[in-house]
Amino acid sequence: MQEISKRQQVINFVQENSLVRPRDLKKINLPQDYLHILAREQIIERLGRGLYQWPGKNPGEFQSLVEVSKLAPKAIVTLLSALNFHRMTTQNPHEVWLAIDRKDWRPVISYPPVRYVTMSSDALHEGVERHNIDNVVIQVFCPAKTVVDCFKYRNKIGLDVALEALRDGWSDRKFTMDELLKYAKICRVKNVMQPYLESLV
């Protein structure tokens, strides 16, 4: 009888949460094995290594960010993915861009595709917003920090993308000049950005 109730508790937990990992069950003292068993019985879906969901659940606009945030909770959504999240680009990146600490281990994520950039100290910890989507906390850099990062990593994403984000974000009032200057100083790109910032005002 107890086994049936635990099984049902796992089923209920998967139904109530958008994405579930074995460690989520461990936290609430439910057997992790049930996820594998229920997936094998096709009661729940296995999305990738260690990630499960209720079948037919509407993935939502930010499903890929939710998935990687479950698998790499310390990582912060950055660059093209952060621009997309803040609606500051026409690009739809095919990879999820994540920032992690230089000293941290890179979580191996088979799907969705992930691209890592490494940062340290204030560049990693300043300007982080936390959004709750489907009971999953997603860390993403704020609009001003995202634009500054685009200039810092312009060799990876292209200067044209950084300029588009700067113009669009400024015209939509997503940040102030003071915010841009603050993060430009932290990320050591103030001199690079200065002429473009002057053209805004």
C-alpha positions in Angstrom: 0.0 0.0 0.0 2.8 2.4 0.9 4.5 1.7 -2.4 1.4 2.7 -4.3 1.1 5.9 -2.3 4.7 6.9 -2.9 4.3 6.1 -6.6 1.2 8.3 -6.7 3.1 11.1 -4.8 5.8 11.0 -7.5 3.1 11.2 -10.3 1.4 14.1 -8.5 4.8 15.9 -8.1 5.6 15.6 -11.8 2.1 16.8 -12.8 2.5 19.9 -10.5 6.0 20.9 -11.6 7.1 21.8 -15.1 10.4 19.8 -14.9 11.6 17.3 -12.4 15.1 16.0 -11.6 15.9 13.0 -9.4 17.4 15.3 -6.8 14.0 17.1 -6.5 12.4 13.9 -5.3 15.3 13.3 -2.9 14.6 16.7 -1.2 11.1 15.6 -0.4 12.1 12.0 0.6 10.5 10.2 -2.4 12.4 7.4 -4.2 14.2 8.7 -7.2 13.9 5.3 -9.0 10.3 6.0 -9.7 11.2 8.6 -12.4 13.0 6.0 -14.4 10.2 3.4 -13.9 7.4 5.8 -14.8 9.3 7.0 -17.9 9.9 3.4 -19.0 6.1 2.8 -18.5 5.5 5.9 -20.6 3.5 7.6 -17.9 6.0 10.5 -17.8 8.4 11.8 -20.5 12.2 11.7 -20.2 13.5 14.9 -21.9 17.2 14.3 -21.4 19.6 12.9 -18.9 18.1 13.4 -15.5 15.2 15.5 -16.6 11.5 14.5 -16.7 8.1 16.1 -17.3 4.4 15.3 -17.6 3.5 14.3 -21.2 1.9 16.9 -23.4 2.8 19.7 -21.1 2.8 23.0 -23.0 6.6 23.9 -23.2 6.0 27.6 -23.1 8.1 30.4 -24.7 11.1 29.9 -22.3 11.1 26.1 -22.0 14.8 25.8 -23.0 15.8 28.3 -20.3 13.7 26.4 -17.8 15.4 23.2 -18.8 19.0 24.5 -18.6 18.2 26.3 -15.3 17.2 23.0 -13.8 20.3 21.3 -15.0 22.7 24.2 -14.3 21.1 26.2 -11.5 24.2 28.3 -10.8 24.6 29.4 -14.4 23.2 32.8 -15.6 21.5 33.4 -18.9 23.6 35.8 -20.9 24.3 37.4 -24.3 21.9 36.3 -27.2 19.7 34.3 -24.8 19.4 37.2 -22.4 18.7 39.6 -25.3 15.9 37.3 -26.5 14.5 37.0 -23.0 14.3 40.8 -22.7 13.0 41.2 -26.3 16.0 43.2 -27.4 16.9 41.4 -30.5 15.4 40.0 -33.7 17.7 36.9 -33.3 16.4 33.6 -32.0 19.5 31.8 -30.8 19.7 28.0 -31.5 21.9 27.6 -28.4 21.3 28.7 -24.8 24.1 31.1 -23.8 25.1 30.7 -20.1 27.7 32.5 -18.0 29.5 30.5 -15.3 32.3 31.2 -12.9 35.8 30.6 -14.4 36.5 28.0 -11.6 33.2 26.1 -11.9 32.7 22.8 -13.5 30.7 23.0 -16.8 27.5 20.9 -16.5 27.2 18.5 -19.4 23.8 19.2 -21.0 22.9 17.1 -24.1 19.8 19.0 -24.8 19.0 21.9 -25.4 22.4 22.9 -26.9 24.3 25.2 -24.6 27.2 27.7 -25.1 29.2 28.7 -22.1 31.1 31.9 -21.4 33.2 32.3 -18.2 33.2 35.4 -16.0 34.5 36.1 -12.6 33.8 38.3 -9.5 31.6 41.4 -10.1 31.2 40.6 -13.8 29.4 37.4 -12.9 27.5 38.6 -9.8 26.3 42.1 -10.7 23.1 42.8 -12.6 21.5 39.3 -12.1 17.7 39.1 -12.1 15.8 36.1 -10.8 12.6 35.1 -12.6 10.2 32.3 -11.5 8.9 30.5 -14.5 6.8 27.3 -13.9 8.3 27.0 -10.4 11.8 27.1 -11.7 14.1 30.1 -10.8 15.9 31.4 -13.9 18.9 33.7 -13.4 19.3 36.2 -16.2 21.4 39.3 -16.5 19.4 42.6 -16.6 19.1 44.5 -19.9 21.9 47.0 -19.2 24.4 44.3 -18.1 23.3 42.2 -21.1 24.1 45.0 -23.5 27.5 45.6 -21.9 28.3 41.9 -22.1 27.5 42.0 -25.8 30.2 44.6 -26.3 32.6 42.7 -24.1 32.0 39.5 -26.1 31.5 41.2 -29.5 34.1 38.9 -31.1 31.8 36.0 -30.3 28.4 37.4 -31.2 29.3 40.3 -33.6 29.4 44.1 -33.0 26.2 44.5 -35.1 24.3 42.5 -32.5 25.6 44.6 -29.7 24.7 47.9 -31.5 21.2 46.7 -32.3 20.7 45.7 -28.6 22.0 49.1 -27.5 19.7 51.0 -29.8 16.6 48.9 -29.2 17.1 48.8 -25.5 17.7 52.5 -25.3 14.6 53.4 -27.5 12.4 51.1 -25.4 13.8 52.6 -22.1 15.0 49.3 -20.8 18.0 50.9 -19.1 19.5 54.3 -18.2 22.9 55.7 -19.1 24.0 55.4 -15.5 23.3 51.7 -15.6 25.2 51.2 -18.8 28.2 53.1 -17.4 28.1 51.2 -14.2 28.3 47.8 -15.9 30.7 49.0 -18.6 33.1 50.0 -15.8 32.7 46.6 -14.0 33.3 44.7 -17.3 36.1 47.0 -18.4 34.6 48.1 -21.7 33.8 51.7 -21.0 36.4 53.0 -23.5 35.0 50.6 -26.2 31.4 51.7 -25.6 32.0 55.4 -25.0 31.6 56.6 -28.7 28.4 54.5 -29.1 26.9 55.8 -25.9 27.7 59.4 -26.9 25.8 58.9 -30.1 22.6 58.0 -28.1 22.3 61.3 -26.4 
